[in-house]
Structure formats: C-alpha cells, structure tokens
Amino acid sequence: METFKVKGMSCGHCVKAVEKALGEIPGVTGVRVDLASGQVSVEASGPVDRTVIKEKIEKAGYELG
C-alpha cells in the first residue's frame, strides 16, 4: 500500500471522484481517502507507476502534493 498527499479535496464528492479515478488504474485493488488529512492510500496487486497516479488525480481536478 502506498500513501499520497492530495491537495484540493474538500467534500464527499471529492472523495468519490478520487476513488473512482484511481480505481480505474489496472492493478489497483483498493483506494482509501482520508479527507481530513488529505491522504489517499492505494492498494495494488503489483507496482503502479506514480506518473499514472499523478495523471489520474490531476484529470479528476486535484493535485498530488
């Protein structure tokens, strides 16, 4: 499991948008978002390229921080 700081999340809709975006990445088996701390944990069956995670987060309208 890898944890990332995501900037710009402020509500439940933000949480769902990030979960959906990261859940679309092949190999990702779970996504947990902690809105209060701005942290997102990604569980995967194998290595996931950080660039892909960054692109998905930015496409959803947020910033990897």
FIFIGU-5601 format. One record per residue: x, y, z of N, C-alpha, C in turn. Coordinates in steps of 0.1 Angstrom, whole numbers, plus 5000, padded with zeros to 4 digits. Example, Ala and Ser with C-alpha at 12.3 -4.5 7.8 and 13.67 -1.06 7.14 Angstrom:
2
513249435078512349555078513249675078/512849785071513749895071512950005079/
This chain:
65
500849885000500050005000500950125000/500550224992501250354991500350464995/500850565001500050675006500550804999/499650884994499951004988499151124994/499751244993499051364998498451424986/497151454987496351514975495751644980/496051744972495551884975494351914968/493451984974492252034967490951964971/491051854978489851784982489151854994/487851874993487151945004485851885008/485351785001484051725004483851585000/482751525003482451384999482551364984/482151454976482251444962483651434957/484551504964485951504961486551364963/486151304975486551174979486151074968/484851074964484350984954485050994940/485351124937486051144924487451084924/488151104935489551054936489450894936/488550844944488450694945488150634931/487250704924486850654910488050664901/488750774901489850794891490950694894/491350674906492450584910491950434908/490750414911490250274909490250224895/490250314885490350274871491750234867/492750254875494050214871494250064872/494649994861494849854861495849814873/495349714880496149664891495849714905/495049834905494649894918493549804923/493649764936492649674942491949754953/492349864957491649944967492250084969/491250174972491650314974490950364986/491750424995491150485008491550635008/490550715010490750855011490450905025/491350985031491151045044491051195041/489851245040489551385037490251475047/490151445059490651535070492151565068/492951455065494351475064494851495049/493951475040494251495026495151375020/495051265027495851155023495051045016/495650985006495050884998495950764998/495350645002496150525002495650434990/496650384983496350304971496950164973/496050064972496549924973496449864959/497549794956497649734942498149594943/497849524932498349384931499749374927/500349494922501649494918502149644918/503249674912503749814912502849894903/502550014907501750114899502650234897/502850274885503650394881503050524888/503950584895503550714902503050814892/503550814880503150914870501650884866/501250764865499850734862498950784873/499350764885498550804897498450964896/499551024894499551174893498651224882/498751164870497851194859496351184862/496051064869494651044872494151144882/494951174892494551274902494351414896/495251454887495151584880493951584871/493651474864492551474855491251484863/491251434875490051444884489851584890/490951674888490851814892491551844905/492451754909493251774922494751774919/495451784930496951804928497651704937/498551634932499451544940500451624948/500451624961501251714968502151634977/
